[in-house]
Amino acid sequence: MRANTWAGRNKVEVRDVPDPKILNGRDVIVRITSTAICGSDLHLVDGYVPTMQDGDVLGHEFMGEVVEVGPDVAPDWLHVGDRVVVPFPISCGACAACSAELYSCCENSNPNAGIAEKMFGHPLAGIFGYSHLTGGFAGGQAQYARVPFADVGPLKIESDLTDEQVLFLSDILPTGYMGAEMCDIQPSDVVAVWGAGPVGQFAMDSARVLGAARVIAIDKEPYRLQMAEQAGHIPVNFDEVDVRSRLLELTGGRGPDKCIDAVGLEATHGSAHVAAYDRIKQAVRSETERPHALRQAIMSCRSGGVVSVVGVYGGLLDKFPAGAWMNRSLTLRTGQCHVQRYMKPLLERIERGEIDPTRIITHTLPLDEAPHGYEIFKNKQENCEKVVLKP
């Protein structure tokens, strides 16, 4: 089969690779009809997530048709021919974490748990196409994929919604929604979102759906800010204004009630010397993150507010504003998304027309053009917000 693979830092290649096979009785094989490039895939390509190997199949946002079912998958659960969206965390459904619906913390699905323990203190769930740190599972930017624990993960789509309407239930829509949900939004709240990429856009939409009075979008790319503004959110360009000062102006001097970091470890900053400081430290591996968005969110949030972090971080950062966090009674909440918890409720919101996931799609390409998709997405060319790939 054809698959998009990691070929070294800053390089991906579409290659012929072996077809997946059933390895466990709870597996299914999915013929992929739609997949997507995620912002966190860029962290792999940029070399900031360790344990990648040449030939690893990328991608953790995918859906398709079940073509083979393992013998231990209950016959009333999935059948050949079912149309499914696959969540990015691979979760067993039986451990303490899964029982608490903390699916991205599954204790059983990562065969390389020892590596994750060394990095993070405890193991992470397995994740499709996201390094050997999370299990080395082949990803979904391919024609077919093996899906372990298929009686826990895939969501069956039984309506006539298009792939584009439901594909992002695999990751970025639940991730954005969880970012907003962790804020405990009240009707009078002003919510500021750092990052107007796909996850940030969905965090903004989710904050609105959950009742926020106003939602502020912070980014520097005009096309991203325009997309957010067209969706009813207030744009702030950090290349043009001081973010904290502008937020104080918009909130009567108090700061946003809730702040969401939807950027993560490769953030940029409007001040050249501040941006250069973290860029150099990251380049020489004195830190693994560029935490501009996280720092700004903590310093900008009103006292007693909530800072929700769904942007991906992978290791260690410098100059974390612990004093502001502690002394101003801020609540910091975070986590890789527990996707399985949110898929059905968000599918219902899509069916009711409360959220339109298709609004962020700017490019649809055949799988063989995945390297071009990565190039324009990474370098923000052609006003690229989200790339969907068709195997």
Secondary structure, DSSP 8 states (H G I E B T S, - for coil): -EEEEE-STT-EEEEE-------STT-EEEEEEEEEE-HHHHHHHTT-SS---TT-B--S-EEEEEEEE-TTS-TTT--TT-EEEE-SEE--SSSHHHHTT-GGG-SSS-TTHHHHHHHHSS---EEBTS-GGGT-B--SSBSEEEESSTTTS-EE--S---HHHHGGGGTHHHHHHHHHHTT---TT-EEEEE--SHHHHHHHHHHHHTT-SEEEEEES-HHHHHHHHHTT-EEEETTTS-HHHHHHHHTTTS--SEEEE---TB---SSHHHHHHHHHHHHTTS-S-B-HHHHHHHHHS-TT-EEEE-S---S--S---HHHHHHTT-EEEE-S--HHHHHHHHHHHHHTTS--GGGG--EEEEGGGHHHHHHHHHTT-TT---EEEE-
